[in-house]
Amino acid sequence: MCRSEDQRDASDCKGPLRQVTSTLVSSLNPQQREAVTTVNGPLLIIAGAGSGKTRVITHRVAYLIVECNVPASSIFAVTFTNKAAEEMKHRIFALIKLPSRTPLAIATFHSLCATILRSEAHKVDLSNRFLICDEADQLTLIKECCKLLKLTPDDVNPRHIRWIINQAKIQMLGPSELDGFAPARQSDLYAQLYELYQRKLRENDAVDFEDLILYVVRLFESDSATLTTYQNRYRYLLVDEYQDTNLLQYRLVKALAASHRNICVVGDEDQSIYSWRGAKLSNLMDFQKIFPDARLIRLEQNYRSTQNILAAAAHLIKNNMQRFGKRLWTERQNGHPLMLIIGATERDEAMLVVEAIERLHSQEQISYSQMAIFYRQNSLSRNFEDHLRARNIPYQVIGGIRFYDRAEIKDLIAYLKVVANPNASLSLQRVLNKPRRGIGERTLQQVSDFAHAHNLTLYHALHQCCQDARLPAAAIKKINAFLDQLVHWQERSKQRNPRQLLDAILEDTGYIESFGNENSLEVLIKKDNVQELQNAMQQYLQEHPLASLEHYLEMVSLATHIDEFDEQEEGVALMTLHCAKGLEFRVVFIVGMEEPIFPNRRAIEDTGDIEEERRLFYVGMTRAKDRVFLSRADSRMAFGRVQWNVPSIFLRELPTELVKELDDEEFTWVKNAREARRAHGTSGGCTKALDPSRHTAPLSITLGQRVRHPSLGDGTVVAVRGEGDALIISIQLDSGQQHDVLTKHAQIEHIT
């Protein structure tokens, strides 16, 4: 074993498998090798974009097992997606020969805590069959709470309530501690909703995502014996994407590492983009304050992008103040400049982007799956989807409706949840009359009211109402038939795997037959979705042959949008910039490069800080291996009105020598787009978009010029568009507001 916590170089760990170890370490650069072989004590790895951090983490786990003789079960590595966790496991098995069923504790925070809670459920007043509510289930439960309190959508917004409850849990706050989260005038109401919501979760024997971690942290902080058990179990901790951890995750990691202090965190301050989810960049920035003896290693060699992409990204991100600082470099050639696409309208922008994708595919043989379109907000995807469909270009949208959120899939998962735990009232309510079995809404409401009045689950209320003959005889007969069938499925679940159980439910209920006309397109799509669920279950069971029904349902509940992204599928990927984290493509298009879209005005108003928006742009740029295209539109339809947007400030922060407007020499079809822009009354290219010394007739208007509007007041010119009678300037007023002004009708004065 490794010797002591204060002797931490590679010589501390020597084992018999020198040939394997040599192979592990020899393929790494010097900084990566140091990060892998520094095994004891606190370690901070600042890993720049594309610097091979996943390679370091997987090699570090392999090194601990092979060279330091650390049992695989004593190592816990945290990732932020199930997809990343599975990839890491596959890489480790490829690096070293382990028995195929060796348990590798590589998972997300939520998966780790779900596993701990299964074992310790009795200590937090849960059963070990508890279910996990996903975001859709949360919303359903909150709406039910609003209904019980006789609140309407005009009184409260269920989605806002969900956000407040989640944020409160991340901060470890209870219903009576919502000051600063809930609106002051409604704090008592929100507290009441929060309390009722927690009660309903208990009645359903369920937890939500934040509860998974919150329960474990509270258990560790109140039960030293339990904490010691898990400290001894997980002797080496690795945390990926540490810049995106929140307060709960930080306290969990700190508690687990408190005794042995063998904690390695990997992060990049320039890629911290989730503060709206509760992430605290300070967790990374202050790591050395918490662990003063922590070693710091920087990974700065980029293996992904060309030199031009890295240079542009570095020039942009240096405008941020919250940084450790790093110098990313690459052995790759300069490559192409960043290309700027400007459309007259949002439709023209989408047309030009899709045309570029088609040309890159046909002329440069770049596969569609190696190209991606990133946007700041989901609403921007529609125009690009329209043009991709029109040209028969395959694509997949990441971050739309999850596969597991489709109605027919949620129905079948609800059946499985009820079999696993009959106290899952939300799921039971969903399937009780689906397909229709004659249990009407009035009957269900009677039972629900009885359950609420007597503090019962829906399952126990059904039994009680039938036993006491509180319902019509016909309803009792149908309910008893369903309950008998449920007992039958529970017996089957003991002998059959989850896929076989699903097949039995489909057969017994006639669920697919209930869709109706089997030749209609809607029914065909539903049947395809059911078949895809069966296929997905089969694949999961092949990879996890010992998985129980509870384990499968846990995987479904914790699945994210990015977990459903199929990198092998031939098609252009469309996703928000937040979803792009951790991915890479040969060609990246970042669209909608206008204010107030990007940087997002609302995000800046909420935080008072533009730095996270800049980091988001940085993340998008550094996903690209070979090419980056940036696009914007002169005008865009918003809320039924044409809106003239200002080019993003981020375009002006890029080095002009590395950005080039798409022109006739690059793609001959751009000529038609230029003519369309002129006909639309707009003009301007890369130089005009980025050069702050632009002058336009008839007024001598300069970007940065101080001007006075007779009614709006004083301000600064931040954009100029059009010419002649169509000249429009954007004025950033001293009050903080921004207005577009048609100079033909405004008496604009220059002020010194």
CORMO-V849237 format. One record per residue. SS is DSSP state (h for helix, s for strand, l for the rest). D_LAST is the distance of its C-alpha to the last C-alpha in whole Angstrom. Layout:
# CORMO-V849237
[[SS | D_LAST] [SS | D_LAST]]
This chain:
# CORMO-V849237
[[l | 73] [l | 70] [l | 71] [l | 68] [l | 65] [l | 64] [l | 65] [l | 63] [l | 63] [h | 65] [h | 68] [h | 68] [l | 69] [l | 72] [l | 75] [l | 77] [l | 75] [h | 74] [h | 74] [h | 72] [h | 69] [h | 69] [h | 68] [h | 65] [h | 64] [h | 64] [l | 62] [l | 59] [l | 56] [h | 56] [h | 54] [h | 55] [h | 59] [h | 58] [h | 56] [h | 59] [h | 62] [l | 60] [l | 62] [l | 62] [l | 60] [l | 56] [s | 54] [s | 51] [s | 50] [s | 46] [s | 47] [l | 44] [l | 44] [l | 47] [l | 49] [l | 52] [h | 52] [h | 55] [h | 57] [h | 57] [h | 57] [h | 60] [h | 62] [h | 61] [h | 63] [h | 66] [h | 66] [h | 67] [h | 70] [h | 71] [l | 70] [l | 70] [l | 73] [l | 71] [l | 72] [h | 70] [h | 70] [h | 68] [s | 65] [s | 63] [s | 59] [s | 57] [s | 55] [l | 52] [l | 54] [h | 58] [h | 57] [h | 56] [h | 59] [h | 62] [h | 60] [h | 60] [h | 64] [h | 65] [h | 63] [h | 65] [h | 69] [h | 68] [h | 67] [l | 70] [l | 74] [l | 74] [l | 76] [l | 75] [l | 75] [l | 73] [l | 71] [l | 67] [l | 65] [s | 62] [s | 60] [s | 57] [h | 57] [h | 58] [h | 61] [h | 62] [h | 62] [h | 64] [h | 66] [h | 66] [h | 67] [h | 70] [h | 71] [h | 70] [h | 70] [h | 73] [h | 71] [h | 68] [l | 70] [l | 70] [l | 72] [l | 72] [l | 72] [l | 68] [s | 66] [s | 62] [s | 60] [l | 57] [h | 54] [h | 56] [h | 59] [h | 56] [h | 55] [h | 58] [h | 59] [h | 56] [h | 57] [h | 60] [h | 59] [h | 57] [h | 60] [h | 62] [l | 60] [l | 59] [l | 56] [l | 54] [l | 51] [l | 49] [l | 50] [l | 49] [l | 48] [h | 51] [h | 48] [h | 46] [h | 49] [h | 50] [h | 47] [h | 47] [h | 51] [h | 50] [h | 47] [h | 49] [h | 52] [h | 50] [l | 49] [l | 53] [l | 52] [l | 55] [h | 55] [h | 54] [h | 51] [l | 49] [s | 46] [l | 43] [l | 44] [s | 45] [l | 43] [h | 44] [h | 46] [h | 48] [h | 49] [h | 52] [h | 53] [h | 51] [h | 54] [h | 56] [h | 56] [h | 55] [h | 59] [h | 60] [h | 59] [h | 60] [h | 64] [h | 64] [h | 63] [h | 66] [h | 68] [l | 67] [l | 68] [s | 65] [s | 62] [s | 58] [h | 56] [h | 55] [h | 58] [h | 60] [h | 58] [h | 57] [h | 61] [h | 62] [h | 59] [h | 61] [h | 64] [h | 63] [h | 62] [h | 65] [l | 68] [h | 68] [h | 71] [h | 70] [h | 66] [h | 69] [h | 71] [h | 67] [h | 66] [h | 70] [h | 69] [l | 66] [l | 66] [s | 63] [s | 60] [s | 57] [s | 54] [l | 52] [l | 48] [h | 48] [h | 44] [h | 45] [l | 48] [l | 47] [h | 49] [h | 52] [h | 53] [h | 52] [h | 54] [h | 57] [h | 56] [h | 56] [h | 59] [h | 61] [h | 60] [l | 61] [l | 64] [l | 64] [l | 61] [l | 61] [s | 58] [s | 56] [s | 52] [s | 50] [s | 47] [l | 43] [h | 40] [h | 38] [h | 40] [l | 40] [l | 39] [l | 41] [h | 40] [h | 40] [h | 44] [l | 44] [l | 44] [l | 43] [l | 41] [h | 42] [h | 46] [h | 45] [h | 42] [l | 45] [h | 48] [h | 49] [h | 48] [h | 51] [l | 53] [l | 52] [l | 55] [l | 53] [s | 53] [s | 50] [s | 50] [s | 48] [s | 48] [l | 46] [s | 48] [l | 47] [l | 50] [l | 48] [l | 45] [l | 44] [h | 42] [h | 39] [h | 39] [h | 39] [h | 36] [h | 34] [h | 35] [h | 35] [h | 31] [h | 30] [h | 32] [l | 31] [l | 28] [l | 30] [l | 31] [l | 34] [l | 36] [l | 39] [l | 38] [l | 40] [l | 41] [l | 42] [s | 44] [l | 46] [l | 49] [l | 48] [l | 47] [l | 43] [l | 44] [l | 42] [l | 38] [s | 36] [s | 36] [s | 34] [s | 35] [s | 33] [s | 34] [l | 33] [l | 35] [h | 37] [h | 40] [h | 39] [h | 37] [h | 41] [h | 43] [h | 41] [h | 42] [h | 45] [h | 46] [h | 44] [h | 47] [h | 50] [h | 49] [h | 49] [h | 52] [h | 54] [h | 53] [h | 52] [l | 55] [l | 53] [l | 54] [h | 53] [h | 53] [h | 51] [s | 48] [s | 46] [s | 43] [s | 41] [s | 39] [l | 37] [l | 39] [h | 42] [h | 41] [h | 40] [h | 43] [h | 45] [h | 43] [h | 44] [h | 48] [h | 48] [h | 47] [h | 50] [h | 52] [h | 52] [l | 53] [l | 55] [l | 54] [l | 55] [s | 52] [s | 53] [s | 50] [l | 50] [l | 49] [l | 50] [l | 53] [l | 55] [h | 59] [h | 60] [h | 58] [l | 60] [h | 62] [h | 66] [h | 65] [h | 64] [h | 67] [h | 69] [h | 67] [h | 68] [h | 72] [h | 72] [h | 70] [h | 73] [h | 75] [h | 74] [l | 73] [l | 74] [l | 72] [l | 69] [h | 69] [h | 66] [h | 68] [h | 71] [h | 69] [h | 68] [h | 71] [l | 74] [l | 74] [l | 72] [l | 74] [l | 75] [l | 78] [l | 79] [l | 77] [l | 75] [h | 72] [h | 73] [h | 76] [h | 73] [h | 71] [h | 74] [h | 75] [h | 71] [h | 71] [h | 74] [h | 73] [h | 70] [h | 72] [l | 75] [l | 72] [l | 74] [l | 72] [h | 73] [h | 76] [h | 78] [h | 77] [h | 78] [h | 81] [h | 82] [h | 81] [h | 84] [h | 86] [l | 86] [l | 86] [l | 83] [l | 82] [l | 84] [h | 87] [h | 85] [h | 82] [h | 84] [h | 86] [h | 83] [h | 81] [h | 84] [h | 84] [h | 81] [h | 81] [h | 85] [h | 83] [h | 80] [h | 83] [h | 84] [h | 81] [h | 81] [h | 84] [h | 83] [h | 80] [h | 82] [h | 84] [l | 81] [l | 78] [h | 75] [h | 75] [h | 79] [h | 78] [h | 75] [h | 78] [h | 80] [h | 78] [h | 77] [h | 80] [h | 81] [h | 79] [l | 79] [l | 75] [l | 74] [h | 77] [h | 75] [h | 72] [l | 74] [l | 74] [l | 74] [l | 73] [l | 70] [h | 66] [h | 65] [h | 69] [h | 69] [h | 65] [h | 66] [h | 70] [h | 68] [h | 66] [h | 69] [h | 70] [h | 67] [h | 67] [h | 71] [h | 70] [h | 67] [h | 70] [h | 72] [h | 70] [h | 69] [h | 73] [h | 73] [h | 71] [l | 72] [l | 75] [l | 76] [l | 73] [l | 74] [h | 73] [h | 71] [h | 69] [h | 68] [h | 67] [h | 65] [h | 63] [h | 63] [h | 61] [h | 59] [l | 58] [l | 54] [l | 52] [h | 52] [h | 56] [h | 57] [l | 55] [l | 57] [l | 56] [l | 59] [l | 58] [l | 57] [l | 54] [s | 50] [s | 49] [s | 47] [s | 45] [s | 42] [l | 40] [l | 42] [l | 46] [l | 45] [l | 45] [l | 48] [l | 49] [l | 48] [s | 48] [s | 48] [s | 45] [s | 43] [s | 40] [s | 37] [l | 36] [l | 34] [l | 31] [s | 28] [s | 26] [l | 28] [l | 31] [l | 31] [l | 29] [l | 31] [h | 29] [h | 32] [h | 33] [h | 29] [h | 29] [h | 33] [h | 32] [l | 29] [l | 29] [l | 28] [h | 31] [h | 34] [h | 32] [h | 31] [h | 35] [h | 36] [h | 35] [h | 36] [h | 39] [h | 39] [h | 38] [l | 41] [l | 44] [s | 44] [s | 46] [s | 46] [s | 43] [s | 40] [s | 38] [s | 35] [s | 34] [s | 32] [s | 32] [l | 29] [s | 31] [s | 33] [s | 35] [s | 35] [l | 37] [l | 38] [s | 34] [s | 33] [s | 30] [s | 27] [l | 26] [s | 23] [s | 25] [l | 26] [h | 24] [h | 27] [h | 27] [h | 24] [l | 26] [l | 28] [l | 29] [h | 28] [h | 31] [h | 33] [s | 32] [s | 33] [s | 33] [l | 37] [l | 38] [l | 41] [l | 42] [l | 42] [l | 44] [l | 45] [l | 44] [h | 41] [h | 40] [h | 42] [h | 39] [h | 36] [h | 38] [h | 38] [h | 34] [h | 33] [h | 35] [l | 34] [l | 30] [l | 29] [l | 28] [l | 27] [l | 29] [h | 29] [h | 26] [h | 24] [h | 24] [h | 24] [l | 21] [l | 18] [l | 17] [l | 18] [s | 17] [s | 19] [l | 20] [l | 19] [l | 16] [l | 14] [s | 13] [s | 13] [l | 14] [l | 11] [l | 9] [s | 7] [s | 8] [s | 10] [s | 14] [l | 16] [l | 19] [l | 17] [s | 14] [s | 11] [s | 11] [s | 11] [s | 13] [s | 16] [s | 18] [s | 19] [s | 23] [l | 25] [l | 24] [h | 24] [h | 25] [h | 25] [l | 22] [s | 21] [s | 18] [s | 18] [s | 15] [s | 16] [s | 15] [l | 15] [l | 18] [l | 19] [l | 21] [s | 20] [s | 20] [s | 21] [s | 20] [s | 22] [h | 19] [h | 22] [h | 22] [l | 19] [l | 16] [l | 13] [s | 10] [s | 7] [l | 4] [l | 0]]
